[in-house]
Amino acid sequence: MMNGREEYADSLFVCTDSERAAFEAGIKMGTVYHQFVGTPVDHASVEALERAIEASLMVQPFVDSVRVSINRDMLPPREDTYSYASLTGEMLDVTLVILTDSTRLSARLRHVSELDYPLMYIDEIQQI
């Protein structure tokens, strides 16, 4: 059951439930990319960064689940003080599930080698 704030926010969206789910997924994926790319990361901190990104997404509206994986093969071995990387879009593999009243939407952010690009896309929409 929605409270007054949720009802008011819902009334501002002039779109279908599926379109709303797609909008929400786009906002969340943009959050990952534009807030976390550039974060210093190494082998010792990579798991904590994955969990932090997941936790930050889980508090946002309509997020049902999220899985973040950072490509460890792209991290340099820790040889000295300067042996770390900055997180790039190419390192990220994010799967996000948005759940609205009638839609379950799965979105993905991952490096697509054929495009040589970290692409954000919808990979499944289900009416529930």
Biotite code that builds the C-alpha atoms (Angstrom):
import biotite.structure as struc

atoms = struc.array([
    struc.Atom([0.000, 0.000, 0.000], chain_id="A", res_id=1, res_name="MET", atom_name="CA", element="C"),
    struc.Atom([1.340, 3.399, -0.989], chain_id="A", res_id=2, res_name="MET", atom_name="CA", element="C"),
    struc.Atom([1.641, 6.310, 1.384], chain_id="A", res_id=3, res_name="ASN", atom_name="CA", element="C"),
    struc.Atom([0.867, 9.909, 0.372], chain_id="A", res_id=4, res_name="GLY", atom_name="CA", element="C"),
    struc.Atom([4.377, 10.662, -0.872], chain_id="A", res_id=5, res_name="ARG", atom_name="CA", element="C"),
    struc.Atom([4.473, 7.512, -2.996], chain_id="A", res_id=6, res_name="GLU", atom_name="CA", element="C"),
    struc.Atom([1.031, 8.222, -4.450], chain_id="A", res_id=7, res_name="GLU", atom_name="CA", element="C"),
    struc.Atom([2.035, 11.782, -5.293], chain_id="A", res_id=8, res_name="TYR", atom_name="CA", element="C"),
    struc.Atom([5.302, 10.667, -6.937], chain_id="A", res_id=9, res_name="ALA", atom_name="CA", element="C"),
    struc.Atom([3.420, 7.989, -8.873], chain_id="A", res_id=10, res_name="ASP", atom_name="CA", element="C"),
    struc.Atom([0.939, 10.606, -10.155], chain_id="A", res_id=11, res_name="SER", atom_name="CA", element="C"),
    struc.Atom([3.770, 12.585, -11.765], chain_id="A", res_id=12, res_name="LEU", atom_name="CA", element="C"),
    struc.Atom([4.718, 9.744, -14.109], chain_id="A", res_id=13, res_name="PHE", atom_name="CA", element="C"),
    struc.Atom([2.671, 9.828, -17.301], chain_id="A", res_id=14, res_name="VAL", atom_name="CA", element="C"),
    struc.Atom([3.735, 6.442, -18.609], chain_id="A", res_id=15, res_name="CYS", atom_name="CA", element="C"),
    struc.Atom([3.052, 2.733, -18.355], chain_id="A", res_id=16, res_name="THR", atom_name="CA", element="C"),
    struc.Atom([4.339, 0.619, -15.500], chain_id="A", res_id=17, res_name="ASP", atom_name="CA", element="C"),
    struc.Atom([6.881, -0.982, -17.871], chain_id="A", res_id=18, res_name="SER", atom_name="CA", element="C"),
    struc.Atom([8.106, 2.427, -18.988], chain_id="A", res_id=19, res_name="GLU", atom_name="CA", element="C"),
    struc.Atom([8.446, 3.452, -15.354], chain_id="A", res_id=20, res_name="ARG", atom_name="CA", element="C"),
    struc.Atom([10.479, 0.325, -14.631], chain_id="A", res_id=21, res_name="ALA", atom_name="CA", element="C"),
    struc.Atom([12.775, 1.121, -17.584], chain_id="A", res_id=22, res_name="ALA", atom_name="CA", element="C"),
    struc.Atom([13.173, 4.706, -16.364], chain_id="A", res_id=23, res_name="PHE", atom_name="CA", element="C"),
    struc.Atom([14.072, 3.505, -12.871], chain_id="A", res_id=24, res_name="GLU", atom_name="CA", element="C"),
    struc.Atom([16.625, 1.036, -14.245], chain_id="A", res_id=25, res_name="ALA", atom_name="CA", element="C"),
    struc.Atom([18.268, 3.781, -16.304], chain_id="A", res_id=26, res_name="GLY", atom_name="CA", element="C"),
    struc.Atom([18.547, 6.069, -13.279], chain_id="A", res_id=27, res_name="ILE", atom_name="CA", element="C"),
    struc.Atom([20.167, 3.317, -11.223], chain_id="A", res_id=28, res_name="LYS", atom_name="CA", element="C"),
    struc.Atom([22.655, 2.294, -13.926], chain_id="A", res_id=29, res_name="MET", atom_name="CA", element="C"),
    struc.Atom([23.588, 5.941, -14.457], chain_id="A", res_id=30, res_name="GLY", atom_name="CA", element="C"),
    struc.Atom([24.195, 6.173, -10.716], chain_id="A", res_id=31, res_name="THR", atom_name="CA", element="C"),
    struc.Atom([26.640, 3.270, -10.819], chain_id="A", res_id=32, res_name="VAL", atom_name="CA", element="C"),
    struc.Atom([28.525, 4.582, -13.800], chain_id="A", res_id=33, res_name="TYR", atom_name="CA", element="C"),
    struc.Atom([28.750, 8.260, -12.926], chain_id="A", res_id=34, res_name="HIS", atom_name="CA", element="C"),
    struc.Atom([29.276, 7.943, -9.182], chain_id="A", res_id=35, res_name="GLN", atom_name="CA", element="C"),
    struc.Atom([31.686, 5.024, -8.996], chain_id="A", res_id=36, res_name="PHE", atom_name="CA", element="C"),
    struc.Atom([33.812, 5.140, -12.165], chain_id="A", res_id=37, res_name="VAL", atom_name="CA", element="C"),
    struc.Atom([37.133, 6.622, -11.107], chain_id="A", res_id=38, res_name="GLY", atom_name="CA", element="C"),
    struc.Atom([37.069, 5.080, -7.630], chain_id="A", res_id=39, res_name="THR", atom_name="CA", element="C"),
    struc.Atom([40.502, 3.770, -6.597], chain_id="A", res_id=40, res_name="PRO", atom_name="CA", element="C"),
    struc.Atom([40.446, -0.025, -6.352], chain_id="A", res_id=41, res_name="VAL", atom_name="CA", element="C"),
    struc.Atom([42.890, -2.870, -5.814], chain_id="A", res_id=42, res_name="ASP", atom_name="CA", element="C"),
    struc.Atom([42.681, -6.568, -5.046], chain_id="A", res_id=43, res_name="HIS", atom_name="CA", element="C"),
    struc.Atom([42.293, -5.887, -1.317], chain_id="A", res_id=44, res_name="ALA", atom_name="CA", element="C"),
    struc.Atom([39.369, -3.473, -1.754], chain_id="A", res_id=45, res_name="SER", atom_name="CA", element="C"),
    struc.Atom([37.532, -4.853, -4.803], chain_id="A", res_id=46, res_name="VAL", atom_name="CA", element="C"),
    struc.Atom([35.030, -6.995, -2.885], chain_id="A", res_id=47, res_name="GLU", atom_name="CA", element="C"),
    struc.Atom([34.189, -4.154, -0.496], chain_id="A", res_id=48, res_name="ALA", atom_name="CA", element="C"),
    struc.Atom([33.624, -1.839, -3.471], chain_id="A", res_id=49, res_name="LEU", atom_name="CA", element="C"),
    struc.Atom([31.306, -4.405, -5.113], chain_id="A", res_id=50, res_name="GLU", atom_name="CA", element="C"),
    struc.Atom([29.246, -4.674, -1.899], chain_id="A", res_id=51, res_name="ARG", atom_name="CA", element="C"),
    struc.Atom([29.193, -0.858, -1.456], chain_id="A", res_id=52, res_name="ALA", atom_name="CA", element="C"),
    struc.Atom([27.823, -0.361, -4.977], chain_id="A", res_id=53, res_name="ILE", atom_name="CA", element="C"),
    struc.Atom([25.193, -3.047, -4.349], chain_id="A", res_id=54, res_name="GLU", atom_name="CA", element="C"),
    struc.Atom([24.197, -1.504, -1.011], chain_id="A", res_id=55, res_name="ALA", atom_name="CA", element="C"),
    struc.Atom([23.881, 1.966, -2.548], chain_id="A", res_id=56, res_name="SER", atom_name="CA", element="C"),
    struc.Atom([21.532, 0.636, -5.217], chain_id="A", res_id=57, res_name="LEU", atom_name="CA", element="C"),
    struc.Atom([19.420, -1.426, -2.818], chain_id="A", res_id=58, res_name="MET", atom_name="CA", element="C"),
    struc.Atom([18.268, 1.684, -0.916], chain_id="A", res_id=59, res_name="VAL", atom_name="CA", element="C"),
    struc.Atom([16.850, 3.262, -4.088], chain_id="A", res_id=60, res_name="GLN", atom_name="CA", element="C"),
    struc.Atom([13.153, 2.916, -5.024], chain_id="A", res_id=61, res_name="PRO", atom_name="CA", element="C"),
    struc.Atom([11.944, -0.221, -6.824], chain_id="A", res_id=62, res_name="PHE", atom_name="CA", element="C"),
    struc.Atom([15.245, -2.136, -6.637], chain_id="A", res_id=63, res_name="VAL", atom_name="CA", element="C"),
    struc.Atom([14.506, -5.800, -5.998], chain_id="A", res_id=64, res_name="ASP", atom_name="CA", element="C"),
    struc.Atom([18.026, -7.185, -6.365], chain_id="A", res_id=65, res_name="SER", atom_name="CA", element="C"),
    struc.Atom([21.457, -6.254, -7.645], chain_id="A", res_id=66, res_name="VAL", atom_name="CA", element="C"),
    struc.Atom([24.716, -8.063, -8.345], chain_id="A", res_id=67, res_name="ARG", atom_name="CA", element="C"),
    struc.Atom([27.969, -6.218, -9.001], chain_id="A", res_id=68, res_name="VAL", atom_name="CA", element="C"),
    struc.Atom([31.146, -7.867, -10.227], chain_id="A", res_id=69, res_name="SER", atom_name="CA", element="C"),
    struc.Atom([34.404, -6.053, -10.965], chain_id="A", res_id=70, res_name="ILE", atom_name="CA", element="C"),
    struc.Atom([36.832, -7.720, -13.370], chain_id="A", res_id=71, res_name="ASN", atom_name="CA", element="C"),
    struc.Atom([39.806, -8.585, -11.170], chain_id="A", res_id=72, res_name="ARG", atom_name="CA", element="C"),
    struc.Atom([41.950, -9.418, -14.214], chain_id="A", res_id=73, res_name="ASP", atom_name="CA", element="C"),
    struc.Atom([42.090, -5.683, -14.938], chain_id="A", res_id=74, res_name="MET", atom_name="CA", element="C"),
    struc.Atom([43.611, -4.875, -11.529], chain_id="A", res_id=75, res_name="LEU", atom_name="CA", element="C"),
    struc.Atom([47.407, -4.674, -11.288], chain_id="A", res_id=76, res_name="PRO", atom_name="CA", element="C"),
    struc.Atom([49.218, -6.867, -8.756], chain_id="A", res_id=77, res_name="PRO", atom_name="CA", element="C"),
    struc.Atom([49.996, -5.003, -5.541], chain_id="A", res_id=78, res_name="ARG", atom_name="CA", element="C"),
    struc.Atom([53.720, -4.347, -5.917], chain_id="A", res_id=79, res_name="GLU", atom_name="CA", element="C"),
    struc.Atom([54.057, -0.953, -4.241], chain_id="A", res_id=80, res_name="ASP", atom_name="CA", element="C"),
    struc.Atom([52.174, 2.111, -3.002], chain_id="A", res_id=81, res_name="THR", atom_name="CA", element="C"),
    struc.Atom([51.138, 3.068, -6.527], chain_id="A", res_id=82, res_name="TYR", atom_name="CA", element="C"),
    struc.Atom([49.810, -0.339, -7.604], chain_id="A", res_id=83, res_name="SER", atom_name="CA", element="C"),
    struc.Atom([46.099, 0.261, -7.832], chain_id="A", res_id=84, res_name="TYR", atom_name="CA", element="C"),
    struc.Atom([43.632, 1.068, -10.587], chain_id="A", res_id=85, res_name="ALA", atom_name="CA", element="C"),
    struc.Atom([40.796, 3.497, -11.053], chain_id="A", res_id=86, res_name="SER", atom_name="CA", element="C"),
    struc.Atom([37.507, 1.746, -11.684], chain_id="A", res_id=87, res_name="LEU", atom_name="CA", element="C"),
    struc.Atom([36.405, 1.960, -15.325], chain_id="A", res_id=88, res_name="THR", atom_name="CA", element="C"),
    struc.Atom([33.178, 1.067, -17.057], chain_id="A", res_id=89, res_name="GLY", atom_name="CA", element="C"),
    struc.Atom([34.990, -1.788, -18.771], chain_id="A", res_id=90, res_name="GLU", atom_name="CA", element="C"),
    struc.Atom([35.595, -3.421, -15.375], chain_id="A", res_id=91, res_name="MET", atom_name="CA", element="C"),
    struc.Atom([31.936, -3.443, -14.324], chain_id="A", res_id=92, res_name="LEU", atom_name="CA", element="C"),
    struc.Atom([29.359, -6.178, -14.712], chain_id="A", res_id=93, res_name="ASP", atom_name="CA", element="C"),
    struc.Atom([26.120, -5.142, -13.017], chain_id="A", res_id=94, res_name="VAL", atom_name="CA", element="C"),
    struc.Atom([22.778, -6.938, -13.062], chain_id="A", res_id=95, res_name="THR", atom_name="CA", element="C"),
    struc.Atom([19.849, -5.031, -11.590], chain_id="A", res_id=96, res_name="LEU", atom_name="CA", element="C"),
    struc.Atom([16.233, -6.121, -11.113], chain_id="A", res_id=97, res_name="VAL", atom_name="CA", element="C"),
    struc.Atom([13.519, -3.478, -10.839], chain_id="A", res_id=98, res_name="ILE", atom_name="CA", element="C"),
    struc.Atom([10.127, -4.479, -9.475], chain_id="A", res_id=99, res_name="LEU", atom_name="CA", element="C"),
    struc.Atom([7.076, -2.222, -9.900], chain_id="A", res_id=100, res_name="THR", atom_name="CA", element="C"),
    struc.Atom([3.376, -3.015, -9.439], chain_id="A", res_id=101, res_name="ASP", atom_name="CA", element="C"),
    struc.Atom([3.070, -5.060, -12.625], chain_id="A", res_id=102, res_name="SER", atom_name="CA", element="C"),
    struc.Atom([6.569, -5.289, -14.088], chain_id="A", res_id=103, res_name="THR", atom_name="CA", element="C"),
    struc.Atom([9.779, -7.142, -13.312], chain_id="A", res_id=104, res_name="ARG", atom_name="CA", element="C"),
    struc.Atom([12.644, -5.710, -15.365], chain_id="A", res_id=105, res_name="LEU", atom_name="CA", element="C"),
    struc.Atom([16.236, -6.912, -15.528], chain_id="A", res_id=106, res_name="SER", atom_name="CA", element="C"),
    struc.Atom([18.909, -4.469, -16.692], chain_id="A", res_id=107, res_name="ALA", atom_name="CA", element="C"),
    struc.Atom([22.587, -4.977, -17.283], chain_id="A", res_id=108, res_name="ARG", atom_name="CA", element="C"),
    struc.Atom([25.752, -2.883, -17.443], chain_id="A", res_id=109, res_name="LEU", atom_name="CA", element="C"),
    struc.Atom([28.723, -4.723, -18.874], chain_id="A", res_id=110, res_name="ARG", atom_name="CA", element="C"),
    struc.Atom([31.546, -4.293, -21.331], chain_id="A", res_id=111, res_name="HIS", atom_name="CA", element="C"),
    struc.Atom([30.409, -5.596, -24.717], chain_id="A", res_id=112, res_name="VAL", atom_name="CA", element="C"),
    struc.Atom([33.589, -6.569, -26.576], chain_id="A", res_id=113, res_name="SER", atom_name="CA", element="C"),
    struc.Atom([31.936, -6.399, -30.015], chain_id="A", res_id=114, res_name="GLU", atom_name="CA", element="C"),
    struc.Atom([31.184, -2.725, -29.346], chain_id="A", res_id=115, res_name="LEU", atom_name="CA", element="C"),
    struc.Atom([34.272, -2.062, -27.203], chain_id="A", res_id=116, res_name="ASP", atom_name="CA", element="C"),
    struc.Atom([31.896, -0.203, -24.912], chain_id="A", res_id=117, res_name="TYR", atom_name="CA", element="C"),
    struc.Atom([30.409, -0.532, -21.408], chain_id="A", res_id=118, res_name="PRO", atom_name="CA", element="C"),
    struc.Atom([26.750, -0.829, -22.465], chain_id="A", res_id=119, res_name="LEU", atom_name="CA", element="C"),
    struc.Atom([23.697, -0.353, -20.239], chain_id="A", res_id=120, res_name="MET", atom_name="CA", element="C"),
    struc.Atom([20.683, -2.264, -21.551], chain_id="A", res_id=121, res_name="TYR", atom_name="CA", element="C"),
    struc.Atom([17.425, -3.976, -20.636], chain_id="A", res_id=122, res_name="ILE", atom_name="CA", element="C"),
    struc.Atom([17.726, -7.720, -21.023], chain_id="A", res_id=123, res_name="ASP", atom_name="CA", element="C"),
    struc.Atom([14.299, -8.875, -19.790], chain_id="A", res_id=124, res_name="GLU", atom_name="CA", element="C"),
    struc.Atom([10.865, -7.450, -19.082], chain_id="A", res_id=125, res_name="ILE", atom_name="CA", element="C"),
    struc.Atom([8.122, -9.558, -17.517], chain_id="A", res_id=126, res_name="GLN", atom_name="CA", element="C"),
    struc.Atom([4.560, -8.543, -16.754], chain_id="A", res_id=127, res_name="GLN", atom_name="CA", element="C"),
    struc.Atom([3.608, -9.925, -13.335], chain_id="A", res_id=128, res_name="ILE", atom_name="CA", element="C"),
])
